[in-house]
Amino acid sequence: MNTLTIDIRMAELQDAHAISAVHHDAWMGAYAGIIPHRALLRMVGRRGLDWWQGAIRRAANVIVAEIGGDVVGYATLGRNRARELPQQGEIYELYLKPEYQGVGLGSRLFRDARNRLAGHGLASTVVWALEDNIGALSFYAGLGGRDIAEGVEVFDQKALRKIAFAWE
Ligand SMILES: CC(C)(COP(=O)(O)OP(=O)(O)OC[C@H]1O[C@@H](n2cnc3c(N)ncnc32)[C@H](O)[C@@H]1OP(=O)(O)O)[C@@H](O)C(=O)NCCC(=O)NCCS
């Protein structure tokens, strides 16, 4: 019997291609019908191999979820970017390939990201999610996130509300 090992680790340069594929599939799955099609294609198109290689080289803030040697999810994290919010750390993005969603991997990636932020002295965490991304809202609320702020993001003239969840 083969045992599939699950590993959450820092991204390495050679992961860039796989992360770019996860990004593509997860964003198309999560945002088709929410973010206007052309804007979504543009955003996904920008995040190819070069972009991810640059991100991994520039900052040690990309982690990946690997199953049986395949990268199936990623998260990016760092200092909170919203000056009006007091939380110290932020998970900027957390995405899984659609076929690996719903089996607990997102929760593991989230916990690992929070532990890493805390390890860097960033004890409290904020995450933003689009209000129309119902799955993400349930996910963050289920993990104990407190709904603390709202904002708006505009995509090709379509304004979409976003919600910030916080953990102290
Ligand atoms: C959101 C996401 C990261 C969650 O990871 P996941 O591995 O699928 O979630 P888990 O299996 O760890 O689920 C944990 C809890 O979250 C909730 N949840 C997760 N996805 C959900 C969904 N689509 N709809 C409703 N609830 C959901 C469930 O309540 C689940 O609790 P349970 O264990 O009692 O069933 C993942 O589904 C994903 O990548 N989705 C698409 C991209 C996305 O929306 N990313 C977040 C952007 S802000």
The ligand as an SDF file (V2000), in Angstrom:
LIG
                    3D

 48 50  0  0  0  0  0  0  0  0999 V2000
  -11.0910   28.1140    0.9510 C   0  0  0  0  0  0  0  0  0  0  0  0
  -10.0980   26.9610    0.9830 C   0  0  0  0  0  0  0  0  0  0  0  0
   -8.6810   27.4840    1.1850 C   0  0  0  0  0  0  0  0  0  0  0  0
  -10.4660   26.0490    2.1540 C   0  0  0  0  0  0  0  0  0  0  0  0
   -9.5970   24.9360    2.2350 O   0  0  0  0  0  0  0  0  0  0  0  0
  -10.2060   23.4650    2.3100 P   0  0  0  0  0  0  0  0  0  0  0  0
   -9.0950   22.4950    2.4400 O   0  0  0  0  0  0  0  0  0  0  0  0
  -11.1230   23.2780    1.1600 O   0  0  0  0  0  0  0  0  0  0  0  0
  -11.0370   23.5380    3.6660 O   0  0  0  0  0  0  0  0  0  0  0  0
  -11.0670   22.4340    4.8090 P   0  0  0  0  0  0  0  0  0  0  0  0
  -11.3210   21.1040    4.2050 O   0  0  0  0  0  0  0  0  0  0  0  0
   -9.8550   22.5910    5.6620 O   0  0  0  0  0  0  0  0  0  0  0  0
  -12.3900   22.8880    5.5780 O   0  0  0  0  0  0  0  0  0  0  0  0
  -12.4250   23.4800    6.8370 C   0  0  0  0  0  0  0  0  0  0  0  0
  -13.7990   24.0380    7.0970 C   0  0  0  0  0  0  0  0  0  0  0  0
  -14.0280   25.1420    6.2150 O   0  0  0  0  0  0  0  0  0  0  0  0
  -15.3770   25.1450    5.7200 C   0  0  0  0  0  0  0  0  0  0  0  0
  -15.3470   25.2000    4.2400 N   0  0  0  0  0  0  0  0  0  0  0  0
  -14.2730   25.0230    3.4530 C   0  0  0  0  0  0  0  0  0  0  0  0
  -14.6110   25.1990    2.1620 N   0  0  0  0  0  0  0  0  0  0  0  0
  -15.9250   25.4590    2.1400 C   0  0  0  0  0  0  0  0  0  0  0  0
  -16.8510   25.7390    1.0910 C   0  0  0  0  0  0  0  0  0  0  0  0
  -16.4830   25.7770   -0.1870 N   0  0  0  0  0  0  0  0  0  0  0  0
  -18.1200   25.9800    1.4290 N   0  0  0  0  0  0  0  0  0  0  0  0
  -18.5330   25.9360    2.7210 C   0  0  0  0  0  0  0  0  0  0  0  0
  -17.6920   25.6830    3.7560 N   0  0  0  0  0  0  0  0  0  0  0  0
  -16.4040   25.4580    3.4660 C   0  0  0  0  0  0  0  0  0  0  0  0
  -16.0240   23.9400    6.2290 C   0  0  0  0  0  0  0  0  0  0  0  0
  -16.8890   24.4290    7.2640 O   0  0  0  0  0  0  0  0  0  0  0  0
  -14.9620   23.0740    6.8490 C   0  0  0  0  0  0  0  0  0  0  0  0
  -15.4530   22.6430    8.0650 O   0  0  0  0  0  0  0  0  0  0  0  0
  -15.7980   21.0910    8.2960 P   0  0  0  0  0  0  0  0  0  0  0  0
  -14.4590   20.4610    8.5130 O   0  0  0  0  0  0  0  0  0  0  0  0
  -16.6400   21.1620    9.4980 O   0  0  0  0  0  0  0  0  0  0  0  0
  -16.4870   20.6020    7.0870 O   0  0  0  0  0  0  0  0  0  0  0  0
  -10.1320   26.1060   -0.3120 C   0  0  0  0  0  0  0  0  0  0  0  0
  -11.4010   25.4930   -0.4290 O   0  0  0  0  0  0  0  0  0  0  0  0
   -9.8460   26.9160   -1.5470 C   0  0  0  0  0  0  0  0  0  0  0  0
   -8.7120   27.0050   -1.9800 O   0  0  0  0  0  0  0  0  0  0  0  0
  -10.9180   27.4930   -2.1560 N   0  0  0  0  0  0  0  0  0  0  0  0
  -10.8080   28.2750   -3.3530 C   0  0  0  0  0  0  0  0  0  0  0  0
   -9.9550   29.4660   -3.1850 C   0  0  0  0  0  0  0  0  0  0  0  0
  -10.3490   30.4000   -2.0790 C   0  0  0  0  0  0  0  0  0  0  0  0
  -11.4980   30.7670   -1.9650 O   0  0  0  0  0  0  0  0  0  0  0  0
   -9.3530   30.7940   -1.2770 N   0  0  0  0  0  0  0  0  0  0  0  0
   -9.5340   31.7500   -0.2080 C   0  0  0  0  0  0  0  0  0  0  0  0
   -9.4110   33.1200   -0.7970 C   0  0  0  0  0  0  0  0  0  0  0  0
   -9.6110   34.3730    0.3840 S   0  0  0  0  0  0  0  0  0  0  0  0
  1  2  1  0
  2  3  1  0
  2  4  1  0
  2 36  1  0
  4  5  1  0
  5  6  1  0
  6  7  2  0
  6  8  1  0
  6  9  1  0
  9 10  1  0
 10 11  2  0
 10 12  1  0
 10 13  1  0
 13 14  1  0
 14 15  1  0
 15 16  1  0
 15 30  1  0
 16 17  1  0
 17 18  1  0
 17 28  1  0
 18 19  1  0
 18 27  1  0
 19 20  2  0
 20 21  1  0
 21 22  1  0
 21 27  2  0
 22 23  1  0
 22 24  2  0
 24 25  1  0
 25 26  2  0
 26 27  1  0
 28 29  1  0
 28 30  1  0
 30 31  1  0
 31 32  1  0
 32 33  2  0
 32 34  1  0
 32 35  1  0
 36 37  1  0
 36 38  1  0
 38 39  2  0
 38 40  1  0
 40 41  1  0
 41 42  1  0
 42 43  1  0
 43 44  2  0
 43 45  1  0
 45 46  1  0
 46 47  1  0
 47 48  1  0
M  END
$$$$
